[in-house]
């Protein structure tokens, strides 16, 4: 199933989140690590601290495993709505924001 997801990101946790996304920690998580990584690469900042993205999930409760292992540590106020197909939210790249706030100095 495909979900349109909206959540608030925790700016103070962004550098740690980026590190886990890029060091293999999340990508190597089974069964959903690669989908989490791809989803965060697609995510857009739609308001000052809100991101939106589309994600595939087969949990009985949408994103249950993803939330318990990753998202609940770095995001809040998550809302997932089932949709028919992927879309592209309007906004700035969340990935670029993560890169920027994680850069040394």
C-alpha positions, 0 to 999 in steps of 0.5 A: 500500500502507498501512503502520503505521510506528513510529520514534523521533524525534530531539528535538534535530531536532524544531524543524528538522523542524517548520520543514521541515514547515510552510515548504513544503519537505517538502510540495512534495517530489514525489512524496510530500511531501503524504503525509509532511506528512499522516502527521506530522499524524496521528502519535501519540507512543506512548512517551517518544520513539516515534511511530506513524502510518499511511502510503501508499507505493508504493516497492518497499522501503517508505518508501524515498524518504521515508526517504532524503529526509526521515525518516532526518534526523529519525527513527531505528529506523524499522519499517514493516509492511504493513496492510490499512487505516489505523488510529489509534494511541493517544497524544499528538499528535506535531504538537502536540509539534512545535508546542510545542518549536518555539515561540519562548521 
